[in-house]
Amino acid sequence: MPDTAEQPKASEKINLAGIGNAAAGSILAEKLITILTPEDKKPATKGDIKKLIETLGYRYLPIQNLAPNSRGEIPFYDVLNSSLVYLSNAGSANQ
């Protein structure tokens, strides 16, 4: 006895209305996220980091709670690279 139930099509056609609806929904969701996210919770941009460095006037910030390494180099936080660096001459740290 043959199966009389309808089989779903193997591939459904993509139409422009579906693409438009998906794009509109995505744009709306992104806008809502942008509007509803408080300023202090938004990620910092590269421009924000550069402004911060200009404001501070320093690229390297001394780390007070970390001892010098075995070569006597002093630990600093490199603001541009977001990393720990050891510098031998503390006077040249903020160039």
C-alpha positions in Angstrom: 0.0 0.0 0.0 1.6 3.3 -1.0 2.2 6.0 1.5 -0.3 8.9 0.9 1.2 11.3 3.4 2.8 14.4 1.9 6.6 14.4 2.0 8.3 17.7 2.7 10.3 19.1 -0.2 13.9 18.3 0.0 14.9 21.9 -0.6 12.7 24.9 0.1 13.1 27.9 -2.0 14.6 31.0 -0.4 12.6 34.1 -1.2 13.4 37.8 -0.9 10.7 38.4 1.7 12.3 35.8 4.0 15.7 37.4 3.6 14.2 40.8 4.2 12.4 39.7 7.3 15.6 38.1 8.7 17.7 41.2 8.0 15.1 43.5 9.5 14.9 41.3 12.7 18.6 41.3 13.0 19.0 45.1 12.6 16.1 45.6 15.1 17.7 43.3 17.7 21.1 45.0 17.3 19.6 48.5 17.7 17.7 47.4 20.8 20.9 46.0 22.3 22.7 49.2 21.6 19.9 51.4 23.1 19.4 49.3 26.2 23.0 48.7 27.1 24.3 51.2 29.6 27.4 53.2 28.6 29.6 51.7 31.3 28.8 48.2 30.1 29.7 48.8 26.5 33.1 47.6 25.3 36.0 50.1 24.8 37.1 50.9 21.3 40.6 51.4 20.1 39.8 55.1 20.0 38.8 55.0 23.7 42.0 53.3 24.6 44.1 55.9 22.7 42.2 58.7 24.5 42.9 57.1 27.8 46.6 56.8 27.1 46.7 60.5 26.0 44.8 61.5 29.2 47.1 59.5 31.4 50.2 60.5 29.4 51.7 57.1 30.1 52.0 53.9 28.1 53.5 51.9 31.0 51.9 51.9 34.4 54.0 50.6 37.3 52.7 47.5 39.1 53.1 48.0 42.8 52.3 44.6 44.1 54.7 42.6 42.0 58.4 42.3 42.8 61.2 42.9 40.3 62.4 39.8 38.4 65.7 38.1 38.9 67.5 40.6 36.6 66.3 43.5 38.7 63.8 44.7 36.1 60.7 46.4 37.4 57.2 45.2 36.3 55.0 47.5 34.3 51.6 47.2 32.6 51.8 48.1 28.9 48.5 49.9 28.2 48.8 49.6 24.4 49.4 45.9 24.3 47.5 45.0 27.5 50.5 43.0 28.8 53.0 42.7 31.6 56.5 44.0 30.7 59.7 44.2 32.7 61.8 47.3 32.1 65.4 47.7 33.4 65.3 51.5 33.6 62.2 52.9 35.3 63.0 56.4 34.1 62.4 55.5 30.5 59.2 53.6 31.1 56.8 56.3 30.1 57.9 57.2 26.6 
